Amino acid sequence: MGTPEFSIPCLDILNNSNHEIVAVVTATDKPAGRGKKLKSSAIKKYAVENNLNLLQPEKLKDQIFIDNLKNLNADIFIVIAFRMLPKIVWDIPRYGTVNLHASLLPNYRGAAPINWAIINGEKESGITTFFINEEIDKGSIILQESIKIEDKFSAGDLHDIMMIKGAKLILETVNKIENNSVKEIEQDVLTKTFKTAPKLSKDICKIKWNSSAKSIKNHIRGLNPFPGAWTTLTNGEIKKHFKIFNADVSNEIIEIGLLKIINNQLYIGCNNGSIRLIEVQIEGKKRMLAEDFIKGNIMINNYYTL
């Protein structure tokens, strides 16, 4: 069960193993683009290309869907970046339902673990397989693998590493279940203090310029490539939505929130210096290098951020 590209390596490694995929469950096709043409999920495309049995339920509690799942007689359900499952679904297979989570549980339970690990400046994250139960991301742990977070990593970089490592961990997990060699670890015995990873809202993605340069840099890279850290550039009545995808900490002392061009470099002041912008996107335009942005917006010098 999965939807985005992140799920594909897991499905692929299982499909090419000695295990049998009896069905693939993914989201229904959604209208997308200006023409609102129906778009299939990445997982559906893989399933179709590989002639796998495909299910696309609109409602997970639909009785026909439930009956179809039961008739498959699957030993295990594997869930990778899918929807929250009701008990009537995850309780079906005799060996349980396994989820891959993009953090070292119990740390960073929630919808956006990759983003929050980088936003918070963590030096390490990881991946976890666990059995799904009644509480979100709280089931007993099967396997974990740590991943070092480099200072240069964006959320996209960490996502891609976890996507590949996650597939190997899923296969190892399924093999252990098959061999009856799983040693489950209850999460409540690991730690009582941990950070969470709530869904990213527009307000969370907004840059707070009275923060430190380092925390702003982490905020920016933790939201790159999606959904993107943003601010509003303003000069009098002119206001423009402005996204920043890459930036470095700078020693230039600039007024908090002031955008300034210095030696053909673009800076914005924060509470202990400034950040130098590397890749940006102004409202109505594509992503571009800051130096290219300057060439087309030389008059934007000394704008303020909101």
ABEGO torsion letter per residue (X at the ends): XBABAAAAAAAAAAAABABBBABBBBBBBBBBEAAGBBBBBAAAAAAAAAGBBBBBBABAABAAAAAAAAAAGBABBBBBGBBBBBAAAAAABAAEBBBBBBBBOABGBEABAAAAAAAAGBABBEBBBBBBBABBGABBBABBBBBBBBAABBAAAAAAAAAAAAAAAAAAAAAAAAAGABBBBBAAAABABBBBBBBBBAAAABBBAABBAAAAAAAAAAAOAOAEBBBBBBBEABBBBBBBABBBBBABBBBBGBBBBBGGBBBBBBAAEBBBBABBBBBGBBBBBAAAAAAAAAAABGBBBX
